[in-house]
Amino acid sequence: MRIVVTGGSGKLGRTVVRTLRDEGHEVVNLDRFGERESVTRVDLTDYGQVIDAIAGVDDRHSGTDAIVHLAAIPAPGIASDVETFHNNITSTFNVFQAARRLGITRIVYASSETVLGLPFDVPPPYIPVDEEYPARPESTYSLVKHLEEQLAIELVRWNPELSITALRFSNVMDPDDYAAFPSFDGDASLRKWNLWGYIDGRDGAQAVSRALANAGPGFERYIIAAADTVMSRSNAELVAEMFPGVSIRGELGVNDTLLSIEKARRELGFAPEHSWRDAS
């Protein structure tokens, strides 16, 4: 396919672009940053630029089959709350609307684990967490991610042929980040905020690829995390220390992810292959 990736110069985006190209797809990177040879620079808050760049760019492409929307202010606190809200919600609406107007029916985009209730200062309703309980945004960034999912729900209602897949990525890590992981064991509270979760960028890219290939019409949301936690300490010990009294649903496993990826495994064929434990 010819695939437009927004935010293809970012931490996850770089790996997604490389993975999709390795799979034989033609990929166009739309971003505000990046080397001239690897990016078409677009301000995604400007709808005219968005629809024009997705429709075609001289010397780059002449239309697209699918969109992977990753571009955003990527976390709370990087910009003011108002800037985070305006930038992220406007960018996502512009991308979704441009796709609709151009007849593009396959969209995969970055939602976030934050909609699960991070940083879990209020404990989750149960552990492992999954996609079944209502969103619990606790920051402006997370609120936007929740609203983006609600936007997608309405757009696919308007157009039943449209496929929009929200990937609730956990904290994206590259192999260079893994050297710090052993230090987390000394204080369980350091990574309590997301139930000690993470996602290797290569597996994040795999999730994008699987969603492009396997998602059906309509809207679905999926937690995307590594198969394990960032901790060597056992889940039973961690949960007892940091979340006493929270209901346990199913098996915790020794170090299995507490951000359930069973839905993504079952429906998308997602199968994380990388762990910090294997890094040398």
C-alpha positions as MATLAB code, in Angstrom:
seq = 'MRIVVTGGSGKLGRTVVRTLRDEGHEVVNLDRFGERESVTRVDLTDYGQVIDAIAGVDDRHSGTDAIVHLAAIPAPGIASDVETFHNNITSTFNVFQAARRLGITRIVYASSETVLGLPFDVPPPYIPVDEEYPARPESTYSLVKHLEEQLAIELVRWNPELSITALRFSNVMDPDDYAAFPSFDGDASLRKWNLWGYIDGRDGAQAVSRALANAGPGFERYIIAAADTVMSRSNAELVAEMFPGVSIRGELGVNDTLLSIEKARRELGFAPEHSWRDAS';
ca = [
       0.000    0.000    0.000;
       0.880    3.660   -0.167;
       0.662    4.853    3.435;
       0.835    8.351    4.857;
       2.389    8.415    8.331;
       1.987   11.603   10.339;
       4.671   12.151   12.950;
       7.012    9.763   11.192;
      10.036   11.621   12.560;
       9.132   10.908   16.196;
      10.362    8.155   18.501;
       7.734    5.616   17.498;
       7.199    7.129   14.060;
      10.745    6.473   12.881;
      10.396    2.791   13.662;
       6.926    2.601   12.088;
       8.166    4.196    8.860;
      11.150    1.860    8.669;
       9.047   -1.233    9.432;
       6.372   -0.445    6.857;
       8.983    0.246    4.192;
      10.754   -3.020    5.018;
       7.414   -4.757    4.458;
       7.265   -3.307    0.951;
       4.873   -0.407    1.459;
       5.432    3.046    0.004;
       5.490    5.426    2.959;
       5.160    9.214    3.013;
       6.157   10.953    6.252;
       4.214   14.121    7.116;
       5.764   15.991   10.027;
       6.961   19.385   11.173;
      10.466   18.042   11.727;
      12.982   15.815    9.975;
      15.521   15.843    7.190;
      14.341   17.233    3.861;
      14.832   13.907    2.091;
      12.720   11.969    4.575;
       9.782   14.250    5.392;
       7.171   16.500    3.838;
       6.737   19.320    6.306;
       3.116   19.959    7.217;
       1.402   21.869   10.014;
      -1.360   19.436   10.910;
      -3.370   22.144   12.640;
      -3.870   23.737    9.191;
      -6.601   21.747    7.424;
      -5.671   23.074    4.001;
      -2.132   21.779    4.346;
      -3.364   18.439    5.690;
      -5.842   17.595    2.945;
      -3.484   18.862    0.244;
      -0.528   16.817    1.535;
      -2.585   13.649    1.933;
      -4.088   14.054   -1.541;
      -0.658   14.345   -3.125;
       2.676   16.164   -3.079;
       4.796   16.924   -6.149;
       7.809   14.575   -6.351;
       6.564   12.566   -3.353;
       3.211   10.880   -3.990;
      -0.153   11.173   -5.710;
      -2.627    9.832   -3.177;
      -2.708    7.247   -0.424;
      -4.411    3.998    0.540;
      -4.192    4.324    4.322;
      -3.191    6.745    7.060;
      -1.195    6.106   10.228;
      -1.670    9.131   12.480;
       1.023    9.392   15.155;
       1.747   13.130   15.226;
       0.945   14.894   18.502;
       2.394   16.642   21.500;
       3.262   13.229   22.957;
       2.720   13.564   26.705;
       1.352   15.824   29.442;
       3.509   18.714   30.605;
       5.499   19.258   27.418;
       3.353   22.249   26.480;
       0.620   24.207   28.243;
      -2.675   22.420   28.689;
      -4.374   24.741   26.209;
      -1.670   24.217   23.572;
      -1.795   20.443   24.078;
      -5.579   20.436   23.663;
      -5.684   22.741   20.648;
      -2.791   21.079   18.827;
      -3.766   17.471   19.369;
      -7.519   17.597   18.888;
      -7.267   19.879   15.857;
      -4.575   17.760   14.218;
      -6.552   14.575   14.680;
      -9.804   16.055   13.442;
      -8.026   17.465   10.382;
      -6.464   14.107    9.537;
      -9.721   12.187   10.017;
     -11.738   14.764    8.077;
      -9.243   14.853    5.207;
      -9.395   11.061    4.992;
     -13.200   11.179    4.801;
     -13.214   13.841    2.096;
     -10.635   11.961    0.039;
     -12.378    8.584    0.356;
      -9.622    6.952    2.431;
     -11.255    4.303    4.591;
      -8.349    2.833    6.591;
      -6.908    4.791    9.527;
      -4.712    3.559   12.350;
      -3.775    6.098   14.988;
      -2.034    6.539   18.317;
      -4.353    6.688   21.268;
      -2.742    6.248   24.681;
      -2.565    4.114   27.795;
      -3.340    7.314   29.721;
      -7.066    6.918   29.009;
      -6.992    3.930   31.390;
      -6.613    6.302   34.352;
      -2.900    7.013   34.460;
      -1.052    7.906   36.624;
      -3.271    5.647   38.768;
      -3.225    7.957   41.778;
      -6.797    6.690   41.898;
      -6.363    2.909   41.670;
      -7.737    1.113   38.610;
     -11.011   -0.783   39.035;
      -9.172   -4.076   38.609;
      -5.839   -5.543   37.550;
      -4.809   -6.434   34.870;
      -6.523   -3.468   33.220;
      -8.164   -3.852   29.817;
     -10.348   -1.984   27.326;
     -13.648   -2.918   28.971;
     -14.089   -0.166   31.543;
     -14.925    3.462   30.614;
     -12.102    5.892   29.919;
     -10.733    7.726   32.962;
      -8.693   10.680   31.641;
      -6.709   12.409   34.389;
      -4.878   15.061   32.333;
      -5.627   17.381   29.429;
      -3.471   15.185   27.201;
      -5.483   12.117   28.192;
      -8.770   13.989   27.828;
      -7.893   14.709   24.198;
      -7.091   11.049   23.589;
     -10.498   10.129   24.994;
     -12.227   12.723   22.823;
     -10.378   11.449   19.756;
     -11.777    7.982   20.416;
     -15.272    9.447   20.758;
     -14.764   11.340   17.488;
     -13.791    8.108   15.746;
     -16.886    6.339   17.083;
     -19.158    8.950   15.514;
     -17.287    9.099   12.201;
     -17.571    5.347   11.621;
     -21.265    5.576   12.511;
     -21.629    8.098    9.699;
     -19.620    5.908    7.312;
     -19.861    2.171    8.050;
     -17.101    1.415    5.509;
     -14.598    3.480    7.467;
     -12.071    1.609    9.620;
     -10.450    3.539   12.480;
      -8.222    1.676   14.921;
      -7.033    3.343   18.127;
      -3.820    1.836   19.501;
      -3.460    2.675   23.188;
       0.321    2.569   23.245;
       2.176    2.118   26.486;
       5.398    4.056   27.177;
       7.499    3.629   24.018;
      11.046    2.388   24.575;
      14.033    1.832   22.302;
      16.816   -0.668   23.087;
      19.036    2.175   24.304;
      16.519    2.849   27.078;
      16.808   -0.591   28.642;
      19.993    0.058   30.611;
      17.930    2.046   33.122;
      15.376   -0.691   33.779;
      17.201   -2.599   36.573;
      17.169    0.578   38.678;
      13.361    0.470   38.843;
      13.336   -2.545   41.159;
      14.454   -0.539   44.174;
      11.319    1.617   44.268;
       8.037    0.205   42.989;
       6.485    3.677   43.010;
       8.776    4.902   40.208;
       6.777    3.074   37.556;
       3.520    2.505   39.411;
       1.961    5.246   37.262;
       1.384    2.849   34.334;
       1.389   -0.496   36.139;
       5.069   -0.947   35.247;
       4.276   -1.170   31.530;
       6.157   -0.298   28.343;
       6.231   -1.120   24.636;
       9.314   -1.733   22.534;
       9.100    0.583   19.518;
       9.611   -2.355   17.180;
       6.574   -4.086   18.632;
       4.647   -0.835   18.474;
       5.385   -0.781   14.753;
       4.284   -4.392   14.490;
       0.947   -3.426   16.056;
       0.489   -0.703   13.446;
       1.247   -3.169   10.663;
      -1.167   -5.766   12.047;
      -3.911   -3.172   12.432;
      -3.463   -1.993    8.854;
      -3.718   -5.572    7.653;
      -6.376   -7.004    9.936;
      -8.709   -4.327   11.314;
     -12.229   -4.480    9.939;
     -14.708   -1.677    9.308;
     -15.813    0.322   12.331;
     -13.932    1.505   15.396;
     -11.912   -0.543   17.867;
      -9.409    0.314   20.577;
      -6.519   -1.852   21.715;
      -3.968   -1.673   24.504;
      -0.505   -2.141   23.001;
       2.182   -3.112   25.500;
       5.118   -5.464   25.856;
       4.382   -8.961   27.101;
       6.197   -8.254   30.371;
       6.665   -5.455   32.904;
       9.710   -3.241   33.434;
      10.343   -4.978   36.784;
      12.235   -8.044   37.947;
      10.083   -8.133   41.099;
       6.967  -10.279   40.856;
       3.557   -8.889   40.012;
       2.076  -10.328   43.189;
       4.609   -8.412   45.280;
       4.174   -5.183   43.336;
       0.376   -5.204   43.398;
       0.243   -6.063   47.109;
       2.599   -3.169   47.892;
       1.150   -0.465   45.657;
      -2.477   -1.462   45.022;
      -3.740   -3.328   48.093;
      -7.435   -4.047   47.904;
      -7.720   -3.716   44.125;
      -9.631   -6.607   42.564;
      -7.540   -9.147   40.648;
      -9.117  -10.501   37.483;
      -7.426  -13.576   36.106;
      -3.805  -14.637   36.485;
      -1.159  -12.019   37.174;
       1.750  -14.165   36.074;
       5.200  -13.544   37.531;
       6.217  -10.662   35.280;
       3.399  -10.646   32.701;
       2.129   -7.277   31.553;
      -0.598   -5.820   33.750;
      -1.824   -3.826   30.749;
      -3.797   -6.612   29.108;
      -2.955   -7.180   25.457;
      -5.271  -10.144   25.026;
      -7.706   -8.249   22.797;
      -4.909   -7.104   20.487;
      -3.514  -10.631   20.367;
      -6.912  -12.116   19.578;
      -8.262   -9.618   17.054;
      -5.169   -8.141   15.402;
      -2.699  -10.999   15.707;
      -0.398   -8.763   17.760;
       2.484  -10.780   19.204;
       5.210   -8.749   20.952;
       8.664  -10.136   20.226;
      10.972   -7.844   22.182;
      11.745   -7.544   25.893;
      14.187   -5.504   27.916;
      15.208   -8.795   29.536;
      16.773   -9.926   26.252;
      18.826   -6.764   25.749;
      22.559   -7.263   26.091;
];
